[in-house]
Amino acid sequence: MPTCQRRILLNDIDAAGVAFSARIIAIAHESFEQACAASGAALEQLIAARVGLPLVHVEADFHAPMRHGDLIDIDVHCARIGGGSVTIAISLRRGSKPTATVRQIHACVDMDALVSRPLTDELRAVFAAWGPGRTGGAADSGVVPLAGVTGASAIPPGGQAPPSGNSAEKPDKTA
């Protein structure tokens, strides 16, 4: 179920000509922010209300290279809702070929005291709507435009849910 498309830009690639890990993680986070905004939970509104959703854990599996000009479909789903945190699964693919899977855990915090707090009922409802097989984005269409990114466009939902498993292998940190 694609929620948006994002073209791989020149600043996303490294000297080898492929998108590098930090940019892929940033693209995944951009997609999460856009899904929040399209669902009525824009991060700037949460920040104004002194509710934060900082990223406390991120992991990524890279399945295939992404090159400059590739048009990537991005799916945003909620994998788990906890008392004071939410786990978001973001899948990137080129056509039907998976390119990366990013898993983010966001804690809910009181931004004045900088301590964890329970997720608000409103946030629980937003993330529950993105549950397994549900797409983050506009409630009526499931489409999340990636605003402000050249080469990005919204597309209608369709396709299959992303793989849900955690990789049994951890990335080699020696590279």
N, C-alpha and C positions, 0 to 999 in steps of 0.2 A: 504494500500500500504506500506508494510514494507520497510524501507530504510536500516535497519541494524538489526542485532541480537546482543544481549549482554547477557552474562551469569552473573547471580548474584553471586558475589564472597564473600568470607569470610569477607573481610573488608567492605562489603555493609550491613551486618546484625548486629542487636543488640542482647542483651542478651535474648530476646524473640524468636530469630531465624528468624526474618523477616527483610527485607530491611527497613532501617529507612529513614525518610523524607529528611534529608540533603543529603544522598547518592543518593536518587532518583532524586533530583533536580540536583545534580552534573552529574549524568548519562545523564539526559536530555540535560544539557549544553554541555557535551562531544559530544553528537549526533549533536547538532547545529553546533559546531565547525567542526566536520567531514563533515557535509553537506556543509558548506561554502567552505572548502578545495576542496571537490569533484566537486564543482560548479565553481571553479576558483577564489574564493574570500577567500583564506586562511587568517586567522586572522593575522598571522605573516607578510604577505605581506601588509595588511592594516595598521598594526602598523608601518612598515617601511615607508609607505607613509604618516604617521602621521594622519591617519583616525582611530578613535576608534569607537567601538560599545559596550559600556559598558551596562551591564544589569542594568536597572533602576527600574524594577518591575518584580516580579515573584509570581505566585500563582500556587497552585497544589491541585488537588483533587485525593484522594486515593480511589480506588474502590475495590481492593482485595490485600491480602498480596503476597509479592514475597519472596521466600525462597532461601537459598543457593543452587546453582546448577540450578535454574530455567533459562530457555532460554527465553529471552524476545525479542519480536519484537518491534521496535521503528520506528514511523512515524514522519517526520519533515515536517511541512507545514507553509506557510506564511498566517496568518489570516488577516493582514492589513498592508498596506504601507502608512505611513504618510509623511509629508514634511521632517521631520528630525528624524523619528523613524520607527521601524518596529515591528510588533507583530508576534511572532512565536508560533505556537501550536504544542506541542510534545505529542504524544500518546504512551503509553507503554502498551503492552498486552502479555499475555501468551497464545499462540494459538489464539483462538477467544475471550478469556475472557479479557476485559479491566482491567488493574491493576492500572494505574495512567494516569492523564492528566496534563500536565504542560504548563502554558502560560507564555511566557517571552516577555517583552518589552525592546528593545534595542534602545538607543538614538545614533544618529550619532554625534560625537564630533571632533572638531579640537584638536588634542592632544597637540599642542604647546600652544594654548591659553586657553585650557580646557573650551571651550564654544561650545554650540550646533551649528551644521551646517546642511545644507540640505544633504540628502542622495545623493551619486554620481549616475550618470546615470547607471554606471556599476552595482552598488549594487541594484538599482531599478530593473534592468533586471534580476539579479540573483534571487531576492526575488519574482518578478512577476512570474518567472518560477515555483516557489513553491506554487503558489496560491491555493485556495481551490480545493482539489482533485488532486493537483500536488504535487509530492514528491521532497523534497530537496535532491540533490545529483548529480551524474554524468549525464550530459545532455543526453547522448545517452542511458543510461541504467536505470537511477533512483536508482542505487545501491550506498549506502554509506558504505564502510567498516569502522568499528571502529578500526582504526589502533592502535597498541600498547596496546590493552587490551586483556589479556588472556581470551579465551573463546568467543571472538567476531568473527563473520564472516559475510560477505556480502551475501545477498540473493536476488533473483530477485524480482521485484515489482509484486504485485497482491493483491487482497482483496478489502476492502472498505475503504473509507476516514474516518478519526476519527470523533467522535461527535464534533460539532462546538459550542455547547452552553456553556455559563458560568453557573457555578453552582449557583442555587438560594440560597443555604445555604453557609454560611461562616464557615470555620473550627472552632471548639471550641478551643480557645486559652488557656483554663485552664488546658489542659492535659500536 
